[in-house]
Amino acid sequence: MSRSGRVERAAFAILPKFLHGLVWRYREMLKFAVVGGAAFLVDNAVFYGLKLTVLEPKPVTAKVIAVLVATIVSYVLNREWSFRTRGGRERHHEAALFFLVSGVGLVLSSVPLWISRYVLLLETPHVTLLTQEIADFTSAQLIGTLVAMIFRFWAFRKWVFPDEETNPRHLHLAPPRTRRPDGGVTGGGRVSSYR
């Protein structure tokens, strides 16, 4: 069993039994949320690191760079953990789709900050520095991130890491047998996979 599989099994064992079915059913979404949390921390660190130093007068540029760095982290973690059982695309095709979807997410996450700064004029000298910083955090890090996250989860599942049933390059007779963290087995039959 892989290290991530052992960690998942240990985390699953900590949960109360009544939550096992719910967690198992929404495991992909929960993993995506954990990856999103990690990317959120990277995004914040890079955004504020740049915004408070070399890109102080250019917060939107700082946000774009932060989202790009966080997107690279997100691709690696989603590919290897959140959606590792999906897909079957060639790696370069999958990466291209991931970054295309993430590019749309980048625009979606930057628009609220742009509106806050340049439409609502929530920047100094129109407002206090504290008001500007609260508006920046709310628009970029909360609203922008939430809108982009919802879009990305939907688009990643639909186009980047599709279900094997929807991917014509997969030829299978029945779902593969997999062992759940609670010890049960799902699926059965033989699978001929593209990978």
N, C-alpha and C positions, 0 to 999 in steps of 0.2 A: 504494500500500500504506500502511496506517495506521502510526503510530509504534509501537504495540504489536506489530504484525505484523513490523516491521523488527527490533525488539528480540528477538522470539521467534526469528526467522530467524538473527540473529547468535548468540544463545545456543545454538541448535541446531547451528550450524556448529562451535562450540567442542567439542562432544561427540565422543568417538570413534565411528566409524561403527557398531561393533557395538551401541551403545546407541540408535541412531536409532529402530529399530523399537519397542523397549521404551518409550522416552520418548514416541513418537508415540501408542502405544496407550494410555498412561496420562496423556496430556497434561492432561486435565481434572482428574484427581486431583492432579497436580503443581501446576497453577495454583491449585487450591483450597488446597493446603498452603502455597503462597507467600502467598496472601491470609490464610490462617489465621495464618501467622507474623507478618504485619504487624498483624493484629488483636490477636494475643497481646501484641505490644510496646505497642500502644495501651492494651490492657487493663491490663497491668502498670504503665505510667506513670500512668494515672488512678487505679488501685486504690491504689498506694503513695503517690501524691501526696495523695489524700484520707485514707487510713488513717493516715498519719504527721502529718497536720495537722488539718483541721477535723472529720474524722470518726473520730478516734482511738478513741473508745469504741464506735463502731458499725461494725465491720469488714464485716458482711454488707451494710449499706447502701452502704458504699464499693464493695463488690464488685458490687452490682446496678447502680450508676451506671456503673462501669467497663465492665461488660458491655454496657450500653445504648449507650455511646459507641462501643465497639468494634464493635457490631452495625451501627451506621450506616455506619462505615467499611467493614465487610465487605460490606454490601449494595451499595454503590457499586462496589467492586472486583470482586465476584462478578458483578454484572449486566453490567458493562462489559468484563470480561476473562475470568474463569474459565468462565462459562456463556453467553457472548455469542452463541454459535451455536445455543443451545437455545431452547425456549419459543415464545412467540408470544402470550402472554397480554397483556391490556391492562395498562399500567404500574401502575395503582392496584390491580388485582387481584393482580398479581405481588408488589407491595410489601406488601400486606396479608398474603399467604401467607408471605412472607419473614419479616415481623415476628412472625407467629403461631408459625412454626417456631422462630424465634430466642427467643421467649418461653419455649417449652418448653426450649430449650437453656439459657436463663438459669436456670431452675429446676434443671436437671440440673447446671449448673456451680456453683450456690450450695449445693446439698445437702451435698457433702463438707465444705465449710467450716463449715456449720451443725453437722454431726455432730462435727467436730473440736473446735469451741468449746463446744458446749452439751450434747453427749452424752458425749464422751470427756473433757471439761473440760481440754483442752489450752490453757489460758489462765492468765495470772497471776491470782491468787497461787498457783494449784495447781501450776504449773510455772514454770521460769525464763523470762525474756523471750526468750532465744535459742531455747529449745524452742518457745515460742509462735509465734515468727516462722517457724521451720522448718516447724512443723505447718501454719501458715496458707499458706505458699508451696506446700507439698506438696499439701494438700487443695484449695485454691482454684485455684492456677495450674497445677498439673500434672494431678492426678486429675480435677478438675472440668472443666478445659479439654479434656482428652482425651475424656472421656465425651461432652461436648456437641459436640465436633468430629465424632466418628463419627456421632452422631445427625443433626447438621445436613447432613453430606455426603449421607447416604442420603435425608433428607427433601427437601433442595433438588433433588436429581436427580429424585425421584419426583413431587413436587407443585409446587414453585415454578418450576423451569426444566425442564419435562418434555421428553423427546425429541419431535421433531416428529411421529414416527409415532404416539405415544400421545396427541397433542393433536388432538382432533377438529376444531378450528378451522383446522387446516392441511389443505389439499387439495393433495396432490402426487402426481406420477406416478412420479418416480424421485428418488433423492437428488441434491442439488445438486452440481455440479462445484466442487471446492475444490482449491486448490493447497497441497500440504504444504510444510513448511519445507525438506524435502530435494529439492524441485523436482518431485516426482511429482504426479499428479493423482488425486483420488479421486472416486467417484460419476460421475454423468452424467445427462443428461435435463433436463427442464423442471420447474420448481417454481413453484407458485402459492402465495405466502406471505401469511399474515394481516397481517404487519407492513408 
